[in-house]
Amino acid sequence: MLYKNPTETKTTIIDSIMGSGKTSWAIQYMKNALPNQKFIYITPFKTEVERVISSVNCNFKQPEADSEGDTKLGDIKRLIADGENIVSTHSLFKRVDSVDSEIIDLLEMEDYILILDEVVDVIEQVTISKDDLKMLKENKVIEVDNKGIVSWKQVGYQRGYFEKVRNLANSGNLMMYEDDASNPIAVYWTFPVEVFKCFEEIYILTYMFNGQIQRAYFDLFGINYNFKSIMKSNGEYKLSSYVPFEKESRSHLKNLINIYYPSPKDKKDMNKIGSKHSSFSVSDLKKRTMNTETKRVIRNCAYNYYRHKCNVPTEEVMWTTFQTFRDKITPTGLKDQFVSVNARATNDYQHKSTCIYIANRYTNPVIKNFFSRNDVEMNMELFALSELLQWLFRSRIRTEQFINVYIPSVRMRTLLERYLNNEI
């Protein structure tokens, strides 16, 4: 494992099911904080930024670009230097590594508490071919140390095709995955771990952290963390001893989720289109969406489900697939009812009663192997289940109301069944 030295930052994973009050606890915590405590609150959506600003009343500021060309990243530096409470989005937080080291210097001089609403994308594959990587390595343009960190050695290179690779390497946030023969396979941008080490405390609000990529990233870089759960007592949200998700009582959820199964009266089993373990994965959809009739069958199954099986108006439906295939398999009437497959931490869809999930989630196998070679294992099934649950809990089930669910993928449907039966 890389980087065994633990950070001194106290990192707490508040791992509780969606709708349990994690965000409400965070708002309450910030409202009741001492005047000298400073916060940076990061959330996936702009709407949640506005919610925090209106709810906390601690003079929270969000970074803004100005008319003179100063960027939001530049404004973050100003706000940190002024000791302001800051609220912003995941997308801006991820760009911290693209600026100079001044933000890290400023954070180290202040005692900020970071609250991260849901995990952030901390590792992404950089688009470059194996042949290009091999050429750069063999010609000593790049160098890879025994930890996998890539450094740029061609000092005279100014502009060209490999500028992005050079910039990432120079920032210290580029890592390479090689096979057993030391042949380059892929390179990855990793979020600068130094940023997490700059905070006085960190709270991450999520569910099933052990199945998520950020857990593997923390283990890779030796960031220690502890778990807490949320409880509500006398009208207040409190942190409590961690209750592992395996020990949760889910009987109430099982009664609220109506999964589609064919009945003896049905002329067609609409689950048949997802009967293989890999059905509706990215690679499977690439093949299926090349065929006109196959696309029509997928669209018709989804349409028949919500229109004839559930008999609900389109406004009550939410559906998803991978963004690449959205336009190819949009069911009739549901063009405006699409909810991103990785949606989380938003209440915008809590009126939805009917959920159609045309996807089969896997972690990138190269990313999985990258972690595995560094003695960090990922639970592929737990990852897929956590992603499915995050999506389903955008619907009205988060307010404990009944929902209809169509999941043609046998793998994803079985994971949900096992979860509801407390078998996972």
C-alpha positions as CSV (number, residue, x, y, z in Angstrom):
1,M,0.0,0.0,0.0
2,L,1.2,3.5,-0.8
3,Y,1.8,6.3,1.7
4,K,1.5,4.6,5.1
5,N,1.9,7.8,7.1
6,P,-1.5,8.7,8.5
7,T,-2.8,12.2,8.4
8,E,-3.5,14.1,11.6
9,T,-6.8,15.3,10.3
10,K,-9.7,13.7,12.0
11,T,-11.9,12.2,9.3
12,T,-15.4,10.9,10.2
13,I,-17.6,9.0,7.7
14,I,-21.2,9.6,8.6
15,D,-22.5,6.4,7.0
16,S,-26.3,6.3,7.2
17,I,-29.1,5.5,4.8
18,M,-30.4,8.2,2.5
19,G,-33.1,10.2,4.2
20,S,-31.8,9.5,7.7
21,G,-30.9,13.2,8.3
22,K,-27.2,13.5,7.4
23,T,-27.6,16.9,5.7
24,S,-30.0,18.1,8.4
25,W,-27.4,17.2,11.0
26,A,-24.7,19.1,9.1
27,I,-26.9,22.2,8.9
28,Q,-27.7,21.9,12.6
29,Y,-24.0,21.4,13.4
30,M,-22.9,24.5,11.5
31,K,-25.7,26.7,12.9
32,N,-24.7,25.7,16.5
33,A,-20.9,26.1,15.9
34,L,-18.7,28.5,17.8
35,P,-18.0,31.8,16.1
36,N,-14.4,30.9,15.5
37,Q,-15.1,27.7,13.7
38,K,-14.9,27.9,9.9
39,F,-16.5,25.6,7.4
40,I,-16.2,24.6,3.8
41,Y,-19.3,22.7,2.7
42,I,-19.1,20.8,-0.6
43,T,-22.3,19.4,-2.3
44,P,-23.0,17.9,-5.7
45,F,-25.7,20.4,-6.8
46,K,-26.2,24.1,-7.1
47,T,-29.7,23.8,-5.5
48,E,-28.1,22.3,-2.4
49,V,-25.7,25.3,-2.3
50,E,-28.7,27.6,-2.0
51,R,-30.3,25.4,0.6
52,V,-27.2,25.6,2.8
53,I,-26.9,29.3,2.5
54,S,-30.5,29.9,3.3
55,S,-30.6,27.4,6.2
56,V,-27.4,28.0,8.2
57,N,-27.3,31.8,8.6
58,C,-23.6,31.8,9.2
59,N,-22.8,34.2,6.4
60,F,-21.8,31.4,4.0
61,K,-20.3,32.6,0.8
62,Q,-20.0,30.8,-2.6
63,P,-17.1,31.5,-4.9
64,E,-18.0,33.7,-7.8
65,A,-16.3,34.8,-11.0
66,D,-16.2,38.6,-11.5
67,S,-16.5,40.9,-14.4
68,E,-12.7,41.5,-14.4
69,G,-11.9,38.0,-15.2
70,D,-11.1,36.6,-11.8
71,T,-12.2,32.9,-11.7
72,K,-14.2,31.0,-9.1
73,L,-10.9,29.3,-8.1
74,G,-9.3,32.6,-7.6
75,D,-12.3,33.7,-5.5
76,I,-11.9,30.6,-3.3
77,K,-8.4,31.8,-2.4
78,R,-9.7,35.2,-1.4
79,L,-12.5,33.7,0.7
80,I,-10.1,31.4,2.5
81,A,-7.7,34.2,3.1
82,D,-10.6,36.2,4.6
83,G,-11.6,33.3,6.8
84,E,-15.1,33.1,5.3
85,N,-17.5,30.2,5.6
86,I,-17.6,28.7,2.1
87,V,-20.2,26.5,0.3
88,S,-19.6,25.2,-3.2
89,T,-20.0,22.2,-5.6
90,H,-18.1,19.0,-6.2
91,S,-17.1,20.1,-9.7
92,L,-15.3,23.2,-8.4
93,F,-13.8,21.3,-5.5
94,K,-12.2,18.8,-7.9
95,R,-10.5,21.6,-9.8
96,V,-8.4,22.6,-6.8
97,D,-5.5,20.6,-8.1
98,S,-5.4,22.7,-11.4
99,V,-4.2,25.8,-9.7
100,D,-1.0,26.7,-7.9
101,S,-0.3,25.5,-4.4
102,E,-1.6,28.7,-2.9
103,I,-4.9,27.1,-1.9
104,I,-3.1,24.4,0.1
105,D,-0.9,27.0,1.7
106,L,-3.9,29.1,2.7
107,L,-5.8,26.1,4.1
108,E,-2.8,25.0,6.1
109,M,-2.8,28.5,7.8
110,E,-6.5,28.3,8.7
111,D,-8.5,25.8,10.8
112,Y,-11.3,24.9,8.4
113,I,-13.7,22.0,8.9
114,L,-14.6,20.3,5.6
115,I,-18.1,18.8,5.2
116,L,-18.4,16.7,2.0
117,D,-21.9,15.9,1.1
118,E,-21.5,12.6,-0.7
119,V,-18.2,11.2,-1.9
120,V,-16.4,13.0,-4.7
121,D,-14.7,11.6,-7.8
122,V,-11.1,11.3,-6.6
123,I,-9.6,9.2,-9.4
124,E,-10.2,9.4,-13.2
125,Q,-8.6,7.7,-16.1
126,V,-6.7,10.1,-18.5
127,T,-7.4,9.4,-22.2
128,I,-4.1,8.4,-23.8
129,S,-3.2,5.2,-25.6
130,K,-1.0,2.4,-24.3
131,D,1.3,3.0,-27.3
132,D,1.7,6.7,-26.5
133,L,2.5,5.9,-22.8
134,K,5.0,3.3,-23.9
135,M,6.7,5.8,-26.3
136,L,6.8,8.5,-23.6
137,K,8.3,6.1,-21.0
138,E,10.9,4.5,-23.4
139,N,12.1,7.9,-24.6
140,K,12.4,9.0,-21.0
141,V,9.9,11.8,-21.5
142,I,8.2,10.5,-18.4
143,E,9.4,8.5,-15.4
144,V,7.5,6.3,-13.1
145,D,8.7,5.7,-9.5
146,N,8.0,2.5,-7.5
147,K,4.8,4.0,-6.1
148,G,3.4,4.5,-9.6
149,I,3.7,8.3,-9.6
150,V,4.5,9.8,-13.0
151,S,6.9,12.7,-13.4
152,W,7.6,14.7,-16.5
153,K,11.3,14.8,-17.5
154,Q,11.3,16.7,-20.9
155,V,12.0,20.2,-19.6
156,G,12.0,21.8,-23.1
157,Y,8.5,20.7,-24.0
158,Q,6.2,23.7,-24.1
159,R,3.1,23.1,-26.2
160,G,1.7,20.1,-28.0
161,Y,-0.4,16.9,-27.9
162,F,0.9,15.9,-24.4
163,E,0.3,19.2,-22.6
164,K,-2.4,17.7,-20.3
165,V,-0.2,14.7,-19.4
166,R,2.7,17.1,-18.6
167,N,0.6,19.4,-16.5
168,L,-0.9,16.5,-14.5
169,A,2.5,15.0,-14.0
170,N,4.0,18.3,-12.9
171,S,1.2,18.7,-10.3
172,G,2.2,15.3,-8.8
173,N,-1.3,13.9,-9.3
174,L,-0.7,11.5,-12.2
175,M,-0.3,7.8,-11.5
176,M,0.4,4.9,-13.8
177,Y,-0.9,1.3,-13.8
178,E,1.4,-1.2,-15.4
179,D,1.1,-4.9,-16.1
180,D,3.4,-7.6,-14.5
181,A,6.0,-6.9,-17.3
182,S,6.1,-3.2,-16.5
183,N,4.2,-2.3,-19.7
184,P,2.1,0.9,-19.3
185,I,-1.6,0.2,-19.3
186,A,-3.2,3.5,-18.2
187,V,-2.6,6.7,-16.3
188,Y,-4.9,8.3,-13.7
189,W,-5.5,11.7,-12.3
190,T,-5.9,11.5,-8.6
191,F,-7.2,14.2,-6.4
192,P,-4.3,15.8,-4.4
193,V,-4.3,14.0,-1.1
194,E,-2.6,17.0,0.5
195,V,-5.9,18.9,0.2
196,F,-7.6,16.5,2.6
197,K,-4.7,16.8,5.0
198,C,-5.1,20.6,5.3
199,F,-8.4,20.5,7.3
200,E,-8.9,20.5,11.0
201,E,-11.7,18.0,10.7
202,I,-13.5,16.3,7.8
203,Y,-17.0,14.9,7.7
204,I,-18.2,12.8,4.7
205,L,-22.0,12.3,4.5
206,T,-22.7,9.1,2.6
207,Y,-24.0,5.5,2.7
208,M,-22.1,2.2,2.1
209,F,-18.7,4.0,2.1
210,N,-16.9,0.6,2.1
211,G,-18.2,0.0,-1.4
212,Q,-17.1,3.3,-2.9
213,I,-14.0,4.4,-4.7
214,Q,-13.1,7.2,-2.3
215,R,-12.7,4.5,0.4
216,A,-10.2,2.8,-1.7
217,Y,-8.5,6.1,-2.4
218,F,-8.3,6.8,1.4
219,D,-6.8,3.4,2.0
220,L,-4.3,3.9,-0.8
221,F,-3.0,7.1,0.6
222,G,-3.2,6.0,4.3
223,I,-5.9,8.4,5.4
224,N,-7.4,7.1,8.6
225,Y,-11.1,7.5,9.2
226,N,-13.8,6.4,11.6
227,F,-17.5,5.7,11.2
228,K,-20.6,7.3,12.8
229,S,-24.3,7.0,12.3
230,I,-27.1,9.5,12.7
231,M,-29.9,9.4,15.2
232,K,-32.7,11.8,16.0
233,S,-33.6,12.5,19.6
234,N,-35.9,15.2,21.1
235,G,-36.1,16.9,17.7
236,E,-32.3,17.1,17.3
237,Y,-29.9,15.1,15.0
238,K,-27.0,13.5,16.8
239,L,-24.0,11.4,15.8
240,S,-24.2,8.0,17.3
241,S,-22.1,4.8,17.4
242,Y,-21.8,3.3,14.0
243,V,-24.4,0.7,13.0
244,P,-23.0,-1.3,10.1
245,F,-25.4,-1.4,7.2
246,E,-25.5,-5.2,7.4
247,K,-27.3,-4.9,10.8
248,E,-30.0,-2.4,9.7
249,S,-33.6,-3.3,9.8
250,R,-35.0,-3.1,6.2
251,S,-38.4,-4.6,6.5
252,H,-40.0,-1.2,6.1
253,L,-38.1,-0.7,2.8
254,K,-39.1,-4.1,1.5
255,N,-42.7,-3.2,2.0
256,L,-42.3,0.1,0.2
257,I,-40.5,-1.2,-2.9
258,N,-42.6,-3.0,-5.5
259,I,-40.1,-4.7,-7.9
260,Y,-41.6,-5.8,-11.2
261,Y,-41.9,-9.6,-11.8
262,P,-43.9,-11.1,-14.6
263,S,-47.4,-12.5,-13.7
264,P,-49.0,-15.6,-15.2
265,K,-51.3,-13.4,-17.1
266,D,-48.5,-11.5,-18.9
267,K,-47.9,-12.3,-22.5
268,K,-44.3,-11.2,-22.2
269,D,-41.7,-11.4,-19.4
270,M,-40.1,-7.9,-19.5
271,N,-37.2,-9.0,-17.4
272,K,-36.1,-11.4,-20.1
273,I,-34.2,-8.7,-21.8
274,G,-31.8,-8.5,-18.9
275,S,-31.3,-12.2,-18.2
276,K,-27.5,-12.3,-18.5
277,H,-25.1,-11.3,-15.7
278,S,-23.7,-8.5,-18.0
279,S,-27.0,-7.3,-19.4
280,F,-27.2,-3.5,-19.6
281,S,-23.5,-2.9,-18.7
282,V,-21.8,-0.3,-20.8
283,S,-20.2,-2.9,-23.1
284,D,-23.5,-4.7,-23.5
285,L,-25.4,-1.5,-24.3
286,K,-22.8,-0.6,-26.9
287,K,-23.7,-3.8,-28.8
288,R,-27.4,-3.6,-28.2
289,T,-27.8,0.0,-29.3
290,M,-26.3,-0.7,-32.7
291,N,-29.5,-2.7,-33.6
292,T,-32.7,-0.9,-34.4
293,E,-35.1,-3.7,-33.3
294,T,-33.2,-4.3,-30.1
295,K,-33.5,-0.7,-29.1
296,R,-37.2,-0.7,-29.9
297,V,-37.7,-3.7,-27.6
298,I,-35.9,-2.0,-24.7
299,R,-37.9,1.2,-25.2
300,N,-41.2,-0.7,-25.5
301,C,-40.6,-2.7,-22.3
302,A,-40.0,0.5,-20.3
303,Y,-43.0,2.2,-21.8
304,N,-45.3,-0.8,-21.2
305,Y,-44.1,-0.9,-17.6
306,Y,-45.0,2.6,-16.6
307,R,-48.0,3.0,-18.9
308,H,-49.7,-0.3,-18.6
309,K,-48.3,-2.1,-15.5
310,C,-48.2,1.0,-13.3
311,N,-50.6,3.3,-15.1
312,V,-49.0,6.5,-13.9
313,P,-48.5,9.9,-15.6
314,T,-45.1,10.6,-17.0
315,E,-44.5,13.3,-14.4
316,E,-44.3,10.5,-11.7
317,V,-41.7,8.5,-13.6
318,M,-37.9,8.7,-13.4
319,W,-35.7,6.6,-15.6
320,T,-32.0,6.2,-16.2
321,T,-29.2,4.6,-18.3
322,F,-25.7,5.6,-19.0
323,Q,-25.5,9.1,-20.6
324,T,-23.9,7.7,-23.8
325,F,-27.1,5.7,-24.6
326,R,-29.7,8.1,-23.3
327,D,-31.0,9.3,-26.6
328,K,-30.9,5.9,-28.2
329,I,-33.3,4.1,-25.8
330,T,-35.4,6.9,-24.3
331,P,-38.9,5.4,-23.7
332,T,-41.8,7.1,-25.3
333,G,-43.0,10.0,-23.2
334,L,-40.0,10.1,-20.9
335,K,-37.7,12.5,-22.7
336,D,-37.9,15.0,-19.8
337,Q,-38.0,12.4,-17.0
338,F,-34.3,11.3,-17.2
339,V,-32.4,11.3,-14.0
340,S,-28.6,10.8,-14.2
341,V,-27.4,7.3,-13.3
342,N,-25.0,8.7,-10.8
343,A,-27.5,11.2,-9.2
344,R,-27.2,11.6,-5.4
345,A,-27.7,14.2,-2.7
346,T,-30.7,16.0,-4.3
347,N,-34.4,16.2,-3.3
348,D,-35.5,17.4,-6.8
349,Y,-37.2,14.1,-7.6
350,Q,-38.9,13.1,-4.4
351,H,-42.3,13.2,-6.0
352,K,-41.4,10.3,-8.3
353,S,-43.4,7.1,-7.7
354,T,-42.1,4.9,-10.6
355,C,-38.4,4.1,-11.2
356,I,-37.0,2.5,-14.4
357,Y,-33.3,1.5,-14.1
358,I,-31.8,0.4,-17.4
359,A,-28.2,0.0,-16.3
360,N,-25.7,-2.4,-14.8
361,R,-23.0,-0.8,-12.7
362,Y,-19.4,-1.9,-12.6
363,T,-16.3,-0.1,-11.5
364,N,-13.7,0.5,-14.3
365,P,-11.8,-2.9,-14.3
366,V,-8.5,-1.1,-14.9
367,I,-9.1,1.2,-11.9
368,K,-10.0,-1.9,-9.8
369,N,-6.8,-3.6,-10.9
370,F,-4.8,-0.4,-10.2
371,F,-6.0,-0.5,-6.6
372,S,-5.5,-4.2,-6.3
373,R,-1.9,-4.0,-7.3
374,N,-1.4,-1.6,-4.5
375,D,-3.0,-4.0,-2.0
376,V,-6.3,-2.2,-1.9
377,E,-9.3,-4.3,-2.8
378,M,-12.7,-3.0,-4.0
379,N,-16.1,-4.7,-3.5
380,M,-17.6,-4.7,-6.9
381,E,-21.1,-5.9,-5.7
382,L,-21.2,-3.4,-2.9
383,F,-20.2,-0.6,-5.3
384,A,-23.0,-1.5,-7.7
385,L,-25.6,-1.8,-4.9
386,S,-24.7,1.5,-3.4
387,E,-25.0,3.3,-6.7
388,L,-28.4,1.7,-7.3
389,L,-29.7,2.7,-3.9
390,Q,-28.4,6.3,-4.2
391,W,-30.4,6.6,-7.5
392,L,-33.6,4.9,-6.1
393,F,-33.5,7.2,-3.1
394,R,-33.9,10.2,-5.3
395,S,-37.6,9.1,-5.6
396,R,-40.3,9.5,-3.0
397,I,-39.1,6.5,-1.0
398,R,-36.8,8.9,0.8
399,T,-40.1,10.2,2.4
400,E,-41.2,6.6,3.1
401,Q,-43.7,6.4,0.3
402,F,-44.4,3.4,-1.9
403,I,-42.6,3.1,-5.2
404,N,-42.7,0.9,-8.3
405,V,-39.4,-0.3,-9.7
406,Y,-38.4,-1.9,-13.0
407,I,-34.8,-3.2,-13.1
408,P,-34.4,-5.6,-16.1
409,S,-30.8,-6.4,-15.3
410,V,-30.8,-9.6,-13.4
411,R,-27.6,-8.7,-11.6
412,M,-28.8,-5.3,-10.3
413,R,-32.3,-6.7,-9.5
414,T,-30.8,-9.6,-7.5
415,L,-28.5,-7.2,-5.5
416,L,-31.6,-5.1,-4.6
417,E,-33.5,-8.3,-3.6
418,R,-30.6,-9.5,-1.4
419,Y,-30.3,-6.1,0.2
420,L,-34.0,-5.9,1.1
421,N,-33.8,-9.4,2.5
422,N,-30.8,-8.4,4.7
423,E,-28.6,-10.9,2.9
424,I,-26.0,-8.2,2.1
